[in-house]
């Protein structure tokens, strides 16, 4: 008597990374990334998200400079950066640019500010002050990235 092997569907991963190309102009490479619970398709939040995003985003940037742009609740972010001795600079009216030095610092930032909206820039341009983008961030939030990428 031969036992039949039961065919099982492969187990789905707990989380899925949704990647969508963004058209911000020919000179700009941009993607939208969203970490989702695979079954519910709901965004992942809290420590689980921070544990993934913290090391993933610096890895995606590779050796390129990486900054995190905060444009809401900047007072709280500023105080946190001072207490944690993180490199940051005040930009425009209501924009704070944080330069995490490690995946661990990035993870801690994501844990601490999980409910905040922020953006990220990577590449040579991220290493330098960009008055136009940073001013727009303080006024328009995430929409500033798209406007800044449009040719003048």
N, C-alpha and C positions, 0 to 999 in steps of 0.2 A: 504494500500500500504506500502510495507516494503522497506526501503532504503537498497540497497546493500552496504556493507562495502567494500571500495576499498582497495585492498591489495597493499601495497607499499613495495618496496625493502628497506631493512634497509640502512640508510645513512652510507656511509663509513667514517671512521675517516680521518682527514686531513693528518695525518702522520702514518707511519708504521715502526716498529722497526724490521729490518731483523737481525736475530741471526743465526750465523753459527758456528758449532764446528770447532776448529782448532786442528790438530794433531801436537803437539810440543813435543811429547814423553809421556811416561807413567807417569812420575813424575810431569807433568805440566798440569794444568787445564787452557785452553784458549778458548776464543770465539772471533769471529769477530762480531762487532756490527755496523750496518749502519742504520741511520735514513733517511727514504725516504718519499717523497711526495707520498701518496697512489696512486693517479691516474696517475701521470707522471712517477713514479718510479725513479725520480731524487733525489740526496742527498739534504737534508735540510741544509741550511747554515745560517750564520748571527745570529741575535738576537733570531730568532725562535729556531734554533738548540741549542744555548747557554742556553736558558731558559729551555730546556728539559734535555740536557746533564749535566748541572751544578748540579742539585739535583739527577739525575738518577745514575750517576757513583759512587758517594760516597755511595748511598743507596745500590748499587750492591756489593760494597766492604764490607758493613756492618761495623763491628768493626775492620776489618783488616786495617793495614796501607795502604795508597794509595799515589803514587807519579806520577807526570806527567814529562815525559822525553822530553826535547826539544833538537834537534840536528841540527837545522838550525836557522839562525838569532838570535843566542844566545845573541848577544850584546843587541838587543832590548828587549829580554825577561829579561835579567839581570837588565837593567835599570828600566823596569816596576816593577819588583819584589822589587827593592830598594825603588822606589817611593811609592809603595803600602804596604811596610813593610811585604812582604810575605817571608816565610821561603824557602830558596833555597840553593843549594850548587853547586859549580862548579865541574864537574866530567869529567875526561878524557880531551882530547884536545878540543873537540867541543860538549860538552854535558852539559846541565844544568838540574838539578833535582829539581823540585818544589814540595813542600809539602803543598797543600792548607789545611787550617784549617776548612773550612766550604763549604757548597754548594754554598753560595753566592760568596766566593772567586773563586771557580771553575767556576761559571757562568761568572764572570768578566774576567777571564783568557780566556775562550772560546770566549767571545765577542771580546776581544782585539786582539786575535791571530787566528781569524777564518780562515785565509788563510794559516796558517802554518801547517806543518805536525808534529805531535807529537805522542808519545805513552804513555801508562799508565801501571803501575804495581801495583798489590795489593797483600797483604799477608805478612807474616812474613819476607820474603826475601826483600820486598820493603822497609822495615824500615832500612835496612843496606846498606852500600855502596857495590856495585857489580862492581868491577873494570873491569872484563871481559865483562859484558854486556854493561857498560857505554863506554868503549873503542870502542867496536864494533858499538855502536850507533853513535859515532862521525865519524866513517868511512863508515858505511853501512846503516844507517837509520833504518827503520822498520825491515829490514831483519835480524838485529842483534838479535832480540828476538828469532827467529827460531834457529839460529846457537847456541845461548847460551843455549837453551833448549836441545840440542843434547847431549847424553852421551859422555864423553871423554874417 
